[in-house]
Amino acid sequence: MSRVGKKPIAIPAKTSIDFKDSVLVVKGEKGTLTRTIHASVGLEIKDNVISIIIDQEGRKARSIQGLTRSLVANMVNGVSKGFERILEINGIGYRAEMKGSSIVLNLGYSHPIDFPLPDGISAKIEKNNVIKLTGIDKEQVGQTAASIRKLRKPEPYKGKGVKYAEEHIQRKAGKTGTK
């Protein structure tokens, strides 16, 4: 059995769950998320706890049980608490600023980059070099952060570029210049 899939998911207060015809709708304080659940697993909701049950045995069904449990737990956490991803911009002249619902990034190119934020994602910029992305969908927050990071990945010599706040860039020595 999947150890992850067997764990029950507690439903917080002010969160409602609706599961009909393999479509799960989670409503909470921060918003609403909808997802289609795979046919080989089902949800059992009682006493403010969600359990993921599998209809058939097998390796594939167990893996889908664990995946479904993680996705449902992320949905419940997203509508109750939300998710946040922090990016840092390192480099001389590298900076970011908000213009309406998009981020304008100066990353050492000859032109500024206009990055429009997808629906459901909000950003806050601190000190021109820290971007805080927030939203209720964990996948969307992570994908937006990865797309911004992809515009200028951190390089290993000086560490210039966009990196995650918790990411550690392994530095290279470079040329010493001695004979």
Order of alpha helices (4+ residues) and beta strands (2+ residues): alpha-beta-beta-beta-beta-beta-beta-alpha-beta-beta-beta-beta-beta-beta-alpha-beta
